[in-house]
């Protein structure tokens, strides 16, 4: 991450934290209440969490919008993230 532009570093951290938090939350739900959500639902929760956090960052001018977040190019990125999570993590 050292070679990345400074404006992208907080975004990458947010993505990582959102994924870890959502997987942890789903794990706890499965352990304590035996309720299982489909992968698509967990992915949608991650997307909504990221949109809320990124909207807050943009509104407060903490980071500049990186090109990966402009327009519709961010949604395919989240789909790729879903595929990575689905192939490497057993929920």
C-alpha positions in Angstrom: 0.0 0.0 0.0 3.0 2.3 0.2 3.1 3.0 -3.5 -0.6 3.9 -3.7 -1.8 7.4 -3.8 -2.6 8.9 -0.4 -6.2 9.4 -1.3 -6.7 5.7 -2.0 -5.3 4.4 1.3 -8.3 5.4 3.5 -10.6 3.9 1.0 -8.7 0.6 0.9 -8.8 0.5 4.7 -12.6 1.2 4.7 -13.1 -1.7 2.3 -11.0 -4.1 4.4 -12.8 -3.1 7.6 -16.3 -3.3 6.1 -15.5 -6.8 4.8 -14.0 -8.0 8.1 -16.9 -6.5 10.1 -19.6 -8.0 7.9 -18.0 -11.4 8.0 -17.5 -11.2 11.8 -21.2 -10.1 12.2 -22.4 -13.0 10.0 -20.2 -15.5 11.9 -21.6 -14.3 15.2 -25.2 -14.5 13.9 -24.6 -18.1 12.8 -23.0 -19.1 16.1 -25.5 -17.5 18.4 -28.8 -17.6 16.6 -28.3 -20.2 13.8 -29.5 -17.7 11.3 -27.7 -17.8 7.9 -27.8 -15.2 5.3 -26.9 -15.9 1.6 -23.6 -14.6 0.3 -25.5 -12.0 -1.9 -27.1 -10.5 1.2 -23.8 -10.2 3.0 -22.3 -8.6 -0.1 -25.2 -6.2 -0.3 -24.7 -5.2 3.3 -21.0 -4.6 2.6 -21.9 -2.4 -0.4 -24.4 -0.4 1.7 -21.9 0.0 4.5 -19.2 1.2 2.1 -21.6 3.6 0.3 -22.6 5.2 3.7 -19.0 5.5 4.8 -17.8 6.9 1.5 -20.6 9.4 1.3 -19.6 10.6 4.8 -15.9 10.9 3.7 -16.8 12.8 0.5 -19.2 15.1 2.4 -16.5 16.0 5.0 -13.8 16.4 2.3 -11.5 14.0 4.2 -10.5 12.3 0.9 -10.8 13.2 -2.7 -12.8 11.0 -5.0 -10.4 8.4 -6.5 -11.2 7.5 -10.2 -12.2 4.0 -9.1 -15.1 5.5 -7.2 -16.4 7.8 -10.0 -19.4 6.8 -12.0 -20.5 3.2 -12.3 -16.9 1.8 -12.2 -17.3 1.2 -8.4 -20.1 -1.4 -8.7 -18.1 -3.8 -10.8 -15.3 -3.5 -8.3 -17.7 -4.6 -5.5 -18.8 -7.5 -7.7 -15.2 -8.6 -8.0 -14.9 -8.2 -4.2 -17.9 -10.5 -3.9 -16.3 -13.1 -6.1 -13.1 -13.0 -4.1 -14.9 -13.3 -0.8 -17.1 -16.1 -2.1 -14.1 -18.1 -3.4 -11.9 -17.6 -0.3 -14.2 -17.4 2.7 -16.6 -20.0 3.9 -19.5 -18.1 5.5 
